[in-house]
Amino acid sequence: MGKSELANASVLRPEVRAAEPRELCTDCGISRSEDTKRCGRACQFIKPDYALLEQRVHGRARDPSRTDELHFGPLQRMVRARLAQPKPGAQWTGITTRIGERLLETGAVDAVLTMAPDPNDSWRPVPVLVTAPSGMAACRGMRMGYAPLLALLETAREQGFRRLAVIGIPCQVYALRSLEDELGLERLYVVGTPCSDNTTTENFHKFLELLSADPSTITYLEFRADYHVELRFTDGRKKEIPFLMLPLSKLPGDFFPMTCRTCVDYTNVLADITVGYMGGEGQQWLIVRNGRGEELLALLGDEVIIEAPGSSGKRRGPVSGFMKNVELAAGGLPLRSMPNWLRPLMGWLMPKIGPRGLEFARARVEMKAVETVLHLRRAHPRRMKYMIPDHVWRLVEPYGIRKGDGE
């Protein structure tokens, strides 16, 4: 696609160069850029400095004395939210999509850098630059797989885009923030979505094959905060599967890569606003982190209905059980010793007695912290002193995990 074609398109899908092979890489796109050496200072899996970047982005580091900042990072407020008129085809109600539309409608940005489905595989994400509000509709829904989002930063510069919004997952946002001062942008808005586990699109298709006899008819998959996975099909059917009934034991041991098992940033702490679901109790969960995040939420006006998030249940038991399974894991997925006859009962009980709302989100963050420490100790002990920030050690300490010599 030539430059003239790019300038006239509402969704730009330029080709990107091949990735440069690297260990512990999620292919954020920097290794596909002109200066691949930037990976050394941009990657969250080499030598991250969250405290420095949090200070630079939000004006301060996380304050453990403030409620929930140890778990979720610097924030101004958290809300449960939903659009009064849900967007058709949205994963939830379409808040992220609508923020992108409003940024373009108001002229606040020249383009939105985000993901859209591959034309040949609706589950495969490809990076795009959206330059008109109507183009955001093509980006709705969940994708699974690695996508070199930041490779299009160079295209944005070539097109003369100086006011940019980026919608990305944590490893993409960390690299973006590390390089932000070099991009020459007049304005940057960052909408973050939470992420804890990713895999290749090919692996994801194998997972879908375990969930349905006709996986090609699955159009929607969501891990919900009520301990269920929801599937939707082309014929309008819906199916709900309790987490404990998922066929995880049938997945290969490397289904989730080491990068995802050792990611310390589930809540996308360097975004201006995080839009997720874990603390939303059936709605979306917004973490407004700074003044730009407040601007983004304000763009929605009375289109969005917000309320205080709830919290109930206790997380210590589920996190302790998760830790024991990770300790038993032989470099792959956690071993699951629960008898098959008990799983349906527990799948019914967990939404009623397990942690919910913000307590559910805290539990998930602590699980990821535990997972990070234990997997790095097993697979990459020399990387621990570089990859694990201080706040992660504080999260795992209540579970008897403490920093050792050289860690």
Order of alpha helices (4+ residues) and beta strands (2+ residues): alpha-beta-alpha-alpha-alpha-beta-alpha-beta-beta-alpha-beta-alpha-beta-alpha-beta-beta-beta-alpha-beta-beta-alpha-beta-beta-alpha-alpha-beta-alpha-alpha-alpha
